[in-house]
Amino acid sequence: MPKDAAKEKKLVGKITHFFTNISVAVIELSDVIKTGDTISIEGATTNIEQNVDSMQIHNNPVSEAKAGDAIGIKVKKRVREGDQVYRV
């Protein structure tokens, strides 16, 4: 059994845009996400796990966002439109 199988992960959104120059991803949410959560961004060529240190909605810092919100977060590496975002 793979070691990741013990971790429950839940789909919370998808990447809709990536700003290369500032390394910020826009995530369209399908579930609640909070600062402090650990997320995994996965796609055909993307596999990143990181903590949500901060996020913004329309350039305003927020500590929690819900389904239907579009948030911006700083990411460690390049992500692509359509990548899936999971809370782990």
Secondary structure, 3 states (H helix, E strand, C coil): CCHHHHCCCEEEEEEEEEECCCCEEEEEECCCEECCCEEEEECCCCEEEEECCCEEECCEEECEECCCCEEEEECCCCCCCCCEEEEC
